[in-house]
């Protein structure tokens, strides 16, 4: 039972971290590009970068940038959970063969 509790805790933490990091990085990029629009001489770079980021998020989110951000987060979270499950399986499998 204790092993199951550790496994579930590991899955939850992996899912949360795997969701939070890409969403935070994308949000930070959005913020930096928004701030670049306010810097003289970097207005065009900020506008083009922000426009491209919004286009990617709109494509991933079927027309809504926030949904695109959630799609990125959920995709990374799913992959992180799958890797954690694989690692747990390998640990269990290898520990029985020693």
C-alpha positions in Angstrom: 0.0 0.0 0.0 2.8 2.4 0.8 4.3 1.7 -2.7 1.0 2.6 -4.3 0.8 5.9 -2.3 4.3 6.9 -3.4 3.5 6.0 -7.0 0.3 8.1 -7.0 2.1 11.0 -5.3 4.8 10.8 -7.9 2.2 10.8 -10.7 0.4 13.9 -9.3 3.6 15.8 -8.8 5.0 14.9 -12.2 1.7 15.9 -13.8 1.6 19.3 -12.0 5.3 20.1 -12.7 5.0 18.9 -16.3 2.0 21.2 -16.8 3.3 24.2 -14.9 6.7 24.5 -16.6 5.7 24.8 -20.2 2.7 27.0 -19.3 5.0 29.3 -17.2 7.6 29.5 -19.9 5.1 30.3 -22.6 3.5 32.9 -20.3 6.9 34.4 -19.6 7.7 34.6 -23.3 4.4 36.3 -23.8 5.3 38.8 -21.1 8.8 39.5 -22.5 7.4 40.1 -26.0 4.7 42.4 -24.6 7.4 44.4 -22.7 9.6 44.5 -25.9 6.7 46.4 -27.5 7.3 49.2 -25.1 11.1 49.5 -25.7 12.0 52.0 -28.4 13.8 50.3 -31.2 12.4 46.9 -30.3 8.7 47.6 -31.0 8.7 45.7 -34.3 10.5 42.6 -32.7 8.0 42.5 -29.9 5.0 42.9 -32.2 6.1 40.2 -34.7 7.1 37.8 -31.9 3.8 38.3 -30.0 1.8 37.9 -33.2 3.6 34.6 -34.1 3.2 33.3 -30.5 -0.5 34.1 -30.7 -0.9 32.4 -34.0 0.6 29.2 -32.7 -1.6 29.3 -29.6 -4.7 30.0 -31.7 -3.9 27.1 -34.0 -3.4 24.7 -31.1 -6.5 26.0 -29.3 -8.9 26.0 -32.3 -9.2 29.7 -32.3 -8.6 30.5 -28.7 -5.1 31.3 -27.4 -5.9 30.3 -23.8 -7.1 26.9 -25.0 -3.9 26.5 -27.0 -1.9 27.2 -23.8 -3.9 24.5 -22.0 -3.3 22.1 -24.9 0.4 22.6 -24.5 0.3 22.1 -20.8 -1.9 19.0 -21.0 0.3 17.5 -23.7 3.5 18.0 -21.7 1.7 16.7 -18.5 0.6 13.6 -20.3 4.1 12.9 -21.6 5.5 13.5 -18.1 3.0 11.0 -16.6 3.8 8.4 -19.2 7.6 8.8 -18.5 7.0 8.5 -14.8 4.9 5.4 -15.3 7.6 3.9 -17.5 10.2 4.7 -14.9 8.1 3.1 -12.1 7.6 0.0 -14.2 11.3 -0.3 -15.0 12.2 0.1 -11.4 9.8 -2.6 -10.3 10.8 -4.9 -13.1 14.6 -4.5 -12.4 14.3 -4.7 -8.7 12.6 -8.2 -9.0 15.5 -9.5 -11.1 18.3 -8.9 -8.6 
